[in-house]
Amino acid sequence: MSNKWKNGLMLLAVVLLCVLPLLFVNGEFGGADDAAEGVITEINPEYEPWFKPLTELPGETESMLFALQAAIGAGVIGYSLGLLKGKQGQPKQNSISK
């Protein structure tokens, strides 16, 4: 089997892994904060939060900031791994000079 076919099949598998759960899962995707708030309200309806948020962000903005945070973290990890891998391939330099 040629590399083009292998790459095409892998791309199709990735697309299916992304699309199929969205088609078969019914309902909204919520965050852990919303789920925790619901459980706390069920346990103790009179509960008052200790702090209020400084600002209320729309859902899209909140999601964008979360994705940006994840992208920055992935970039830092990728850069660090690349730097370490690059240092492994370099010949060691002798620190003693004559």
N, C-alpha and C positions, 0 to 999 in steps of 0.2 A: 504494500500500500504506500502510495507516495505521501510526501510531507504535506502537500496541499489538501489531500483528503483527511489526513489526521488533524491538521489545523482546523479545517472546516467542521469536522465532527466535534472537536473540543469546543469551538465557538458555539455550535448549536447546543451542546450540553450546558454551557454556561448560560445561554439565553433561556433555555428551558428551566434551569434552576432558579432564575430570577423571575420569570413570568408565571410559572405554574402555581407557586404559593399564593401569588396575588389573585389568581383566578379562583382558587379553591377555598380561600379563607374568607369567611363572611364577617362583616363587622368592621369597626374602626380599630386602627392601630393606636394604642395609647402608651404613654410612658409610665415608668415606675412611680413617678410622683403622683400622677392622677390615680393610679391603682391604690397607692398607700393612703391617699386622702379619702378615697371611698371606703376603705376598710376601717380607718379611724372613725369616720362618721358613723359607720354601722355600729361599732363598739361603743362609742360615747358621742351621742348627738350634740351634747353641749360643749364639746371641746372647742377651745379658742386657740388659734396658733399664737406662738410667742412673738413672732416677727411677721411683718408684712413686707412684701417685695417693694423695692424702691420704684420699680416701674413694671407695668404689664406689657409684655411683648406679644405681638400677634404670633400665631402658631408657625407661620412660614418663616418669620424672622428667627424665632427660637430654633427651629429645625436647621436653618442656614448656619447659625452660630455653632450649633452642635456639630454639623458636618465640617465646618471650617476648623474647629478644634481637633476633630479626628484627622483631617488632612494634614494639619501642622504636626501633629504627633507622629503620623506615619512618615512624613518627610524627615523629621528629626531621627527617627529610628532607622530609616533607609540610609540617610547620610552617615550615621554612626557606623552601621554595618559595612557600608562601602568603604569608609575610611579605614576601618579595622582590616578588612579584606585586602585593601591596597597596601597597607603596611606589612602584611604577611608576605606579599609577593616581592617586596624589595629586599635586595641583599643587605645583610647587616654591615654596618660601617664600624670600623675599629676606632674606638675613641682615643687610643694611645697613638700619638703622632711622634715621629722621629725627628 
